[in-house]
Amino acid sequence: MDYQNYISINSEIRFGKPCITGTRISVYDILGWLASGMSNKEIISDFPQINENHIMACLNYAAEKERRVKYVV
């Protein structure tokens, strides 16, 4: 999945945080909800403007960002 089809960064929306395109819902919001135990179904129920592809794009974005991190030991 190419997360760039679903996530955009605009300096005028949420201070430039990566968000679901066309919304003000940030990748961080969705990852936080997942980490707190919300299911995909619960998130979509609370925010019907997003879907499973948006949630998967957020996970892909986080995985890609983690892959690029250089760790100093």
N, C-alpha and C positions, 0 to 999 in steps of 0.2 A: 504494500500500500504506500502510495506517495502522500505523506501527510500534508504536503504543500497545497494539495487540492482542497484541503479543509481548514487549514490554519493560516492565518495571516498576521502580520505585525504592522501596526499603524501607530505612529507616534501620537496621534490625536485620540486614540482609543485606549483606555486603561493604561496610560503612560507608556505605551509601546510594548506592553506585555503581549506575548503570543496569545491570540484569541481565535475562537471558532469564527470563521469568516461570516460576516453579516450579523454578528452578535457582539455582545460585550462580555461573553462568558470566556474566561481565560483557561488556558491549558492547566494552569496551577489550580484553578477552582475544581476542574473535573478530576485531576489527580488527587486532590485533597478529599473530595467526596468518595472516591474509590478507596483511598487509604483509610477513611473513617468507617468503611464497611458498607457503604451504599452499593446496591447492585446497579448494573446498567439500566435495568428496567425502572428502578426507582428514580434514577437521575433523569431518564427520558420522561417519566411521568411528571416530575417536578418542572422540567424544562423541555416542553414539547418541540421547541425549535431545533433541538439537536436529535441525532439518531445514533445508532450503533457505529456507523462509519466515523462519526465525529469522535466518539469515545476511543475507538481503535486508533484514530489518527493522533490523539493525545498520547496514548501509550507508545506509539511509534516515535513520536517527537521526543519523548523522554528517553527512550532507548537510544535513539540516534545521538542525543545530547550526551548521554552517559558514555557512549562509545567514543566520543571525541574528547572527553575529559582526559587530561594528562595528570597522572598522579605522581606526587613527589613523596618519596619514602625517606 
